[in-house]
Amino acid sequence: MADRLVTGDEAPGFTLKDSTGKDVSLSPGEGRHTIVYFYPAASTPGCTKEACDFRDSLASLQSAGYDVLGISPDPVEKLAKFAASEELSFPLLSDQDHAVADAYGAWGEKKNYGKTYQGLIRSTIVVDPEGKVALAQYNVRATGHVAKLRRDLKLDA
């Protein structure tokens, strides 16, 4: 597992396929911040709640200068179904080999019902227009996360 990112770190660059099969890259610049959030699995209750919260806040986040990218280890086909069923209008990216999650410190040891295993750690990294980490949050809760993120970014809910 890679070290967790902290404010001021250079955000690792990446290009991944979105739910339509198109390449999407982290592209800092143009005065916009990018919220990169990692979620374990499309169409599960917690991940659906979190994605819908981002969807419902998307217009206000974008008007405040923030773009949103969701990343999971799901294949493109599963992301396409998830995006369609929940009417998600921001890019969902497939990181099947979890290389990007690992680079962002969002892949590592998890415990569930007494079992320890390697998996995706629900995390959110805000990348500033220069490609630096502006905010890094790990082990976030799916429910209420977007509202907390908005408070942390000093955006009115």
C-alpha beads as a LAMMPS data file, in Angstrom:
LAMMPS data file: protein, C-alpha beads

157 atoms
156 bonds

1 atom types
1 bond types

-500.0 500.0 xlo xhi
-500.0 500.0 ylo yhi
-500.0 500.0 zlo zhi

Masses

1 110.0

Atoms # bond

1 1 1 0.000 0.000 0.000
2 1 1 1.251 3.448 -0.880
3 1 1 1.474 6.131 1.755
4 1 1 -1.577 8.276 2.212
5 1 1 -1.476 11.668 0.561
6 1 1 -1.420 14.842 2.622
7 1 1 -2.095 18.484 1.826
8 1 1 0.619 19.878 -0.430
9 1 1 1.609 16.542 -2.019
10 1 1 1.720 16.279 -5.794
11 1 1 -1.415 14.386 -6.873
12 1 1 -0.522 11.343 -8.986
13 1 1 -1.623 11.767 -12.589
14 1 1 -3.786 9.105 -14.215
15 1 1 -5.897 8.173 -17.212
16 1 1 -8.742 5.684 -16.743
17 1 1 -11.765 4.540 -18.765
18 1 1 -15.100 6.042 -17.790
19 1 1 -18.502 4.347 -17.860
20 1 1 -18.760 5.023 -21.612
21 1 1 -15.305 3.559 -22.372
22 1 1 -13.755 6.995 -22.958
23 1 1 -10.342 7.877 -21.484
24 1 1 -10.530 10.453 -18.692
25 1 1 -7.408 11.997 -17.181
26 1 1 -6.823 14.010 -14.076
27 1 1 -6.209 17.366 -15.669
28 1 1 -5.433 20.102 -13.177
29 1 1 -5.612 23.617 -14.451
30 1 1 -8.086 26.097 -15.805
31 1 1 -8.714 27.394 -12.276
32 1 1 -10.745 24.336 -11.228
33 1 1 -10.371 21.905 -8.365
34 1 1 -11.067 18.193 -8.815
35 1 1 -12.728 16.048 -6.159
36 1 1 -11.450 12.502 -6.678
37 1 1 -13.463 10.085 -4.594
38 1 1 -12.800 6.370 -4.266
39 1 1 -15.666 3.976 -3.517
40 1 1 -15.554 0.180 -3.121
41 1 1 -18.341 -1.071 -5.407
42 1 1 -21.004 0.357 -7.691
43 1 1 -24.653 -0.372 -6.899
44 1 1 -24.087 -1.254 -3.249
45 1 1 -26.142 0.668 -0.660
46 1 1 -23.375 2.872 0.771
47 1 1 -21.745 3.605 -2.574
48 1 1 -25.112 4.418 -4.131
49 1 1 -25.925 6.831 -1.304
50 1 1 -22.560 8.572 -1.660
51 1 1 -22.793 8.781 -5.479
52 1 1 -26.325 10.188 -5.298
53 1 1 -25.168 12.781 -2.750
54 1 1 -22.441 13.876 -5.176
55 1 1 -25.001 13.894 -8.015
56 1 1 -27.391 16.048 -5.990
57 1 1 -24.595 18.509 -5.073
58 1 1 -22.915 18.500 -8.485
59 1 1 -24.338 21.771 -9.826
60 1 1 -23.368 23.744 -6.724
61 1 1 -19.924 22.080 -6.564
62 1 1 -19.294 22.878 -10.224
63 1 1 -20.444 26.474 -9.815
64 1 1 -17.963 26.782 -6.914
65 1 1 -15.144 25.575 -9.217
66 1 1 -15.050 21.851 -8.338
67 1 1 -15.286 18.909 -10.741
68 1 1 -16.054 15.392 -9.459
69 1 1 -14.511 12.056 -10.483
70 1 1 -15.640 8.775 -8.896
71 1 1 -13.208 5.838 -9.010
72 1 1 -13.850 2.178 -8.173
73 1 1 -12.340 -1.190 -9.088
74 1 1 -15.517 -2.061 -11.047
75 1 1 -15.373 -2.862 -14.786
76 1 1 -16.649 -0.263 -17.266
77 1 1 -19.834 -2.265 -17.957
78 1 1 -20.867 -2.245 -14.286
79 1 1 -20.139 1.489 -14.063
80 1 1 -22.322 2.116 -17.125
81 1 1 -25.278 0.341 -15.473
82 1 1 -24.685 2.212 -12.202
83 1 1 -24.479 5.601 -13.937
84 1 1 -27.663 4.915 -15.914
85 1 1 -29.687 3.533 -13.003
86 1 1 -28.798 6.425 -10.673
87 1 1 -28.671 9.151 -13.362
88 1 1 -25.088 10.049 -12.440
89 1 1 -23.790 12.860 -14.638
90 1 1 -20.165 12.974 -13.502
91 1 1 -17.451 10.559 -14.685
92 1 1 -17.218 7.151 -13.005
93 1 1 -13.797 5.653 -13.681
94 1 1 -12.712 2.017 -13.741
95 1 1 -9.532 1.179 -11.798
96 1 1 -9.711 -2.615 -12.017
97 1 1 -6.050 -3.191 -11.162
98 1 1 -6.390 -0.585 -8.355
99 1 1 -3.157 1.104 -9.466
100 1 1 -4.635 4.600 -9.092
101 1 1 -6.235 3.760 -5.738
102 1 1 -2.877 2.423 -4.586
103 1 1 -1.056 5.569 -5.767
104 1 1 -3.556 7.679 -3.803
105 1 1 -3.251 5.555 -0.646
106 1 1 -6.858 4.378 -1.055
107 1 1 -6.057 0.664 -1.368
108 1 1 -5.031 -1.296 1.673
109 1 1 -5.907 -3.473 4.604
110 1 1 -9.548 -3.610 5.632
111 1 1 -11.366 -5.532 8.314
112 1 1 -14.932 -6.767 8.065
113 1 1 -16.656 -9.253 10.357
114 1 1 -13.323 -10.312 11.837
115 1 1 -11.672 -10.952 8.471
116 1 1 -8.700 -8.946 7.227
117 1 1 -8.267 -8.420 3.496
118 1 1 -6.955 -5.963 0.890
119 1 1 -9.519 -3.630 -0.606
120 1 1 -10.540 -0.130 -1.513
121 1 1 -10.661 2.355 1.367
122 1 1 -13.453 4.898 0.899
123 1 1 -11.455 8.104 0.410
124 1 1 -11.731 11.583 -1.056
125 1 1 -8.850 13.673 -2.359
126 1 1 -9.335 17.263 -3.523
127 1 1 -6.758 18.292 -6.120
128 1 1 -6.135 21.997 -6.672
129 1 1 -5.707 23.606 -10.112
130 1 1 -1.903 23.187 -9.900
131 1 1 -2.152 19.434 -9.285
132 1 1 -1.435 19.568 -5.553
133 1 1 -3.499 17.878 -2.857
134 1 1 -5.705 20.512 -1.213
135 1 1 -7.517 18.047 1.086
136 1 1 -7.168 14.318 1.776
137 1 1 -9.766 12.303 3.680
138 1 1 -9.533 8.556 4.297
139 1 1 -11.966 6.040 5.804
140 1 1 -14.861 8.410 5.199
141 1 1 -18.453 7.402 5.842
142 1 1 -20.691 7.048 2.811
143 1 1 -23.670 8.700 4.474
144 1 1 -23.179 12.395 5.131
145 1 1 -19.757 12.526 3.503
146 1 1 -20.642 15.080 0.818
147 1 1 -22.199 17.420 3.405
148 1 1 -19.060 17.124 5.567
149 1 1 -16.852 17.687 2.524
150 1 1 -18.811 20.831 1.660
151 1 1 -18.282 22.107 5.220
152 1 1 -14.568 21.276 5.083
153 1 1 -14.284 23.153 1.772
154 1 1 -16.225 26.039 3.321
155 1 1 -19.039 25.749 0.787
156 1 1 -22.514 26.539 2.065
157 1 1 -24.717 23.447 2.219

Bonds

1 1 1 2
2 1 2 3
3 1 3 4
4 1 4 5
5 1 5 6
6 1 6 7
7 1 7 8
8 1 8 9
9 1 9 10
10 1 10 11
11 1 11 12
12 1 12 13
13 1 13 14
14 1 14 15
15 1 15 16
16 1 16 17
17 1 17 18
18 1 18 19
19 1 19 20
20 1 20 21
21 1 21 22
22 1 22 23
23 1 23 24
24 1 24 25
25 1 25 26
26 1 26 27
27 1 27 28
28 1 28 29
29 1 29 30
30 1 30 31
31 1 31 32
32 1 32 33
33 1 33 34
34 1 34 35
35 1 35 36
36 1 36 37
37 1 37 38
38 1 38 39
39 1 39 40
40 1 40 41
41 1 41 42
42 1 42 43
43 1 43 44
44 1 44 45
45 1 45 46
46 1 46 47
47 1 47 48
48 1 48 49
49 1 49 50
50 1 50 51
51 1 51 52
52 1 52 53
53 1 53 54
54 1 54 55
55 1 55 56
56 1 56 57
57 1 57 58
58 1 58 59
59 1 59 60
60 1 60 61
61 1 61 62
62 1 62 63
63 1 63 64
64 1 64 65
65 1 65 66
66 1 66 67
67 1 67 68
68 1 68 69
69 1 69 70
70 1 70 71
71 1 71 72
72 1 72 73
73 1 73 74
74 1 74 75
75 1 75 76
76 1 76 77
77 1 77 78
78 1 78 79
79 1 79 80
80 1 80 81
81 1 81 82
82 1 82 83
83 1 83 84
84 1 84 85
85 1 85 86
86 1 86 87
87 1 87 88
88 1 88 89
89 1 89 90
90 1 90 91
91 1 91 92
92 1 92 93
93 1 93 94
94 1 94 95
95 1 95 96
96 1 96 97
97 1 97 98
98 1 98 99
99 1 99 100
100 1 100 101
101 1 101 102
102 1 102 103
103 1 103 104
104 1 104 105
105 1 105 106
106 1 106 107
107 1 107 108
108 1 108 109
109 1 109 110
110 1 110 111
111 1 111 112
112 1 112 113
113 1 113 114
114 1 114 115
115 1 115 116
116 1 116 117
117 1 117 118
118 1 118 119
119 1 119 120
120 1 120 121
121 1 121 122
122 1 122 123
123 1 123 124
124 1 124 125
125 1 125 126
126 1 126 127
127 1 127 128
128 1 128 129
129 1 129 130
130 1 130 131
131 1 131 132
132 1 132 133
133 1 133 134
134 1 134 135
135 1 135 136
136 1 136 137
137 1 137 138
138 1 138 139
139 1 139 140
140 1 140 141
141 1 141 142
142 1 142 143
143 1 143 144
144 1 144 145
145 1 145 146
146 1 146 147
147 1 147 148
148 1 148 149
149 1 149 150
150 1 150 151
151 1 151 152
152 1 152 153
153 1 153 154
154 1 154 155
155 1 155 156
156 1 156 157
